[in-house]
């Protein structure tokens, strides 16, 4: 209990340094503009990025290549199931952002897809006319509360992030992710640690497979692949914070943080 309190206290104090009032979308847009996010640790970030590229070439890319040849219904079912699990983080963030209507819709979506949709493999809610699902996380909630992104950070294995989003991910491990709670934190007869970690690895593979050609093309056509990925990630993050429907070029999946936040 004391350990959790200390983590929360440190997190709160750290975030407070970056807090500025964000009264409208224009200010949010300005604060999260890619050009405004400083690359304070560029040398370390580039080294980590190079390490991640090696891992991608040795592990993720070959596995994603094999995953791509699976029948389309299988891949769709896996993606649906992962989206369904991510509701367990999205719903509390809908509430934190004051979007109670969306929280109710996503709760209904989760219940319907988990039961009738066979653990989320089938997106029954979509066929019932429920609104399109949009993920929310603690980083987005903090951004909408006025917390600036801080420095750009590249995490080992997990990839692009910011200081705000990295710290926000702590929320998953202090009770903010129900899936983590019932698998890793609690010893139940139904779920184990491996279930949680397997879902995260699968999410990473699913993401890599969906963006297989896009990432390869970006690497081939970029003078500086590191800079291109940073720019693309920060643009994508900006659009998510604003709940914008704008499509970011070269990316056909909806989330650069599948492994980290869900």
C-alpha positions in Angstrom: 0.0 0.0 0.0 2.8 2.4 0.9 4.6 1.5 -2.3 1.5 2.3 -4.3 1.1 5.6 -2.5 4.7 6.6 -3.2 4.4 5.7 -6.9 1.2 7.8 -7.2 2.8 10.7 -5.3 6.0 10.8 -7.4 3.9 10.5 -10.6 1.6 13.4 -9.5 4.6 15.6 -8.6 6.4 14.9 -11.8 3.3 15.6 -13.9 2.7 18.8 -12.0 5.8 20.3 -13.5 4.3 20.1 -16.9 0.7 21.2 -16.1 -0.7 24.2 -18.0 -4.3 25.0 -18.3 -5.8 23.8 -21.6 -9.1 25.5 -22.2 -9.7 24.6 -25.8 -8.7 22.4 -28.7 -6.5 25.1 -30.1 -4.3 25.1 -27.0 -4.2 21.3 -27.0 -3.2 21.4 -30.7 -0.4 23.8 -29.9 0.9 22.0 -26.9 1.0 18.7 -28.7 2.3 20.0 -32.0 5.2 17.6 -33.1 7.5 20.6 -33.6 6.9 21.6 -30.0 7.9 18.3 -28.5 11.6 18.4 -27.6 13.9 15.4 -28.2 15.9 16.0 -25.0 17.5 12.6 -25.0 18.2 12.2 -28.8 21.5 10.2 -28.5 19.9 7.7 -26.1 16.7 7.6 -28.1 18.6 6.9 -31.3 20.6 4.1 -29.6 17.3 2.6 -28.3 15.7 3.0 -31.7 18.6 1.1 -33.3 18.2 -1.6 -30.7 14.5 -1.9 -31.4 15.2 -2.1 -35.1 17.4 -5.1 -34.5 14.7 -6.7 -32.4 12.2 -6.0 -35.2 14.4 -7.6 -37.8 15.1 -10.6 -35.8 11.7 -11.2 -34.1 8.7 -9.0 -34.9 9.1 -8.6 -38.6 9.5 -12.4 -39.4 6.6 -13.3 -37.0 4.4 -10.5 -38.5 5.2 -11.8 -41.9 4.0 -15.3 -40.9 0.9 -13.8 -39.2 -0.1 -12.0 -42.4 -0.7 -15.3 -44.2 -3.3 -16.4 -41.7 -6.9 -16.5 -43.0 -8.5 -13.1 -42.9 -11.3 -14.2 -40.4 -8.6 -15.3 -37.9 -6.7 -12.0 -38.1 -10.0 -10.0 -37.8 -11.0 -12.1 -34.8 -7.7 -11.5 -33.1 -7.9 -7.7 -33.7 -11.5 -7.6 -32.5 -10.5 -9.5 -29.3 -7.6 -7.1 -28.6 -9.9 -4.1 -29.2 -12.4 -5.6 -26.8 -9.7 -6.0 -24.1 -8.6 -2.4 -24.6 -12.1 -1.3 -23.5 -10.9 -2.0 -19.9 -8.6 1.0 -20.2 -10.7 3.1 -22.5 -13.8 3.1 -20.3 -12.2 4.6 -17.1 -10.6 7.2 -19.4 -13.9 8.1 -20.9 -15.1 8.8 -17.4 -11.9 10.8 -16.5 -12.5 12.9 -19.6 -16.1 13.5 -18.6 -17.5 11.6 -21.6 -20.0 9.6 -19.7 -22.1 8.8 -22.7 -19.2 7.2 -24.5 -18.3 5.4 -21.3 -21.8 3.9 -21.3 -21.6 2.9 -24.9 -18.2 1.3 -24.5 -19.4 -0.6 -21.4 -22.3 -1.9 -23.4 -19.9 -2.7 -26.3 -17.6 -4.7 -24.0 -20.4 -6.7 -22.4 -22.1 -7.6 -25.7 -18.8 -8.5 -27.5 -17.5 -10.5 -24.5 -20.6 -12.6 -24.2 -22.5 -12.8 -27.5 -19.3 -12.0 -29.5 -17.4 -14.9 -27.9 -14.8 -13.1 -25.9 -14.6 -10.3 -28.4 -13.7 -12.4 -31.4 -16.8 -11.0 -33.2 -17.7 -7.3 -33.1 -21.4 -7.9 -32.5 -21.8 -4.3 -31.2 -20.8 -2.8 -34.5 -23.4 -4.9 -36.3 -26.0 -3.6 -33.8 -25.2 0.0 -34.9 -23.1 1.1 -32.0 -20.7 4.0 -32.8 -17.2 3.3 -34.0 -14.8 2.3 -31.2 -12.1 4.8 -30.4 -9.4 4.0 -27.8 -8.6 6.3 -25.0 -5.7 6.0 -22.5 -4.3 7.8 -19.5 -1.9 9.8 -21.5 -4.8 11.3 -23.6 -6.7 12.0 -20.4 -3.7 13.9 -18.9 -3.2 15.8 -22.2 -6.9 16.9 -22.1 -6.4 18.0 -18.5 -3.6 20.3 -19.6 -0.5 18.2 -19.0 2.2 18.9 -21.7 3.9 16.0 -23.5 7.4 16.7 -22.1 10.3 15.2 -24.0 10.1 12.6 -26.7 11.2 9.2 -25.5 12.0 5.9 -27.3 11.4 2.9 -25.0 13.1 -0.4 -25.4 10.8 -2.8 -27.2 7.8 -0.6 -26.7 9.0 2.2 -29.1 7.9 5.8 -29.4 6.5 7.7 -26.4 6.7 11.0 -24.5 7.5 11.7 -20.9 3.8 12.3 -20.1 2.6 9.1 -21.8 5.4 7.0 -20.2 4.5 8.3 -16.7 0.8 7.9 -17.5 1.3 4.2 -18.3 2.0 3.7 -14.6 -1.7 4.0 -14.2 -2.1 0.6 -15.7 -0.1 -0.9 -12.9 -1.7 0.8 -10.0 -5.2 -0.3 -10.8 -6.0 1.4 -14.0 -6.1 -1.7 -16.2 -8.7 -4.3 -15.1 -7.1 -6.9 -17.4 -3.8 -6.4 -15.7 -5.5 -6.6 -12.3 -7.2 -10.0 -12.9 -4.2 -11.6 -14.6 -0.9 -10.3 -13.1 -1.9 -8.8 -9.8 -4.5 -11.3 -8.7 -4.2 -15.0 -8.4 -7.4 -16.3 -9.9 -8.5 -19.7 -11.1 -9.4 -18.3 -14.5 -6.5 -16.1 -15.7 -2.7 -16.1 -15.3 0.2 -13.7 -15.9 0.8 -15.4 -19.2 -2.6 -14.3 -20.5 -1.8 -10.7 -20.0 1.7 -10.8 -21.5 0.5 -12.9 -24.4 -2.1 -10.4 -25.2 0.4 -7.6 -25.3 2.8 -9.5 -27.5 0.0 -10.5 -29.8 -1.1 -6.8 -30.0 2.4 -5.9 -31.0 2.5 -8.5 -33.8 -1.0 -7.5 -35.0 0.1 -3.9 -35.2 3.3 -4.8 -37.0 1.5 -7.0 -39.5 -1.1 -4.3 -40.2 1.6 -1.7 -40.9 4.1 -4.1 -42.5 4.3 -2.5 -45.9 3.8 1.0 -44.5 6.8 0.7 -42.2 9.0 -0.9 -44.9 8.1 1.9 -47.3 8.8 4.6 -44.7 12.2 3.1 -43.9 13.2 2.8 -47.6 12.0 6.3 -48.5 13.3 8.2 -45.4 16.6 10.0 -45.3 16.4 9.7 -41.5 14.1 6.8 -40.5 14.4 7.8 -36.8 13.1 11.3 -37.5 10.3 10.1 -39.8 9.0 7.6 -37.1 9.2 10.4 -34.5 7.2 12.8 -36.6 4.6 10.2 -37.6 4.1 9.0 -34.0 3.8 12.6 -32.6 1.3 13.5 -35.4 -0.7 10.4 -34.7 -0.7 11.1 -31.0 -1.8 14.7 -31.6 -4.8 13.5 -33.6 -5.8 11.0 -30.9 -5.8 13.7 -28.2 -8.0 15.9 -30.3 -10.2 12.9 -31.4 -9.5 14.0 -35.0 -10.6 11.8 -37.9 -7.6 13.0 -40.0 -5.7 10.1 -41.5 -1.9 10.1 -40.9 -0.1 9.2 -44.1 1.8 5.9 -44.3 -0.1 4.4 -41.3 -3.1 2.2 -41.7 -3.6 1.1 -38.1 -5.1 3.2 -35.4 -2.6 2.9 -32.6 1.2 3.3 -32.2 1.0 2.1 -28.5 -0.6 -1.3 -28.8 2.0 -2.9 -26.6 2.5 -0.2 -24.0 -1.0 1.1 -22.9 -3.4 -1.6 -23.4 
